[in-house]
Amino acid sequence: MAFLVQHLLAANIKRMRRARRISQKTLADRCGFSDTHVADIEGARKFPSAAKLQALADGLACHPADLFAPIADEVREDPYAEEDLIASLQKSVRTMERTIDFLANR
């Protein structure tokens, strides 16, 4: 479940940032993060703390709960939201498969 929540968060942040037409750098500056940190959160490689979730919500001018809104509610506004979530999940699955292969062949 945590895996899906992290990917939902990542897709929502990316979708909201794009909808506001701001770059990762701009969002990072608003939040006091590095642009690399924003990229890692959007790529579902890092999960932000509660304080960082609040900073992201402030930077995106939304309520923190909006960061976890179900994609189905937002697809009408952004037809790419579902595609972003699927792409993020597929990338993570490929990474897990490579890790399993590596461990199995050691």
Order of alpha helices (4+ residues) and beta strands (2+ residues): alpha-alpha-alpha-alpha-alpha-alpha
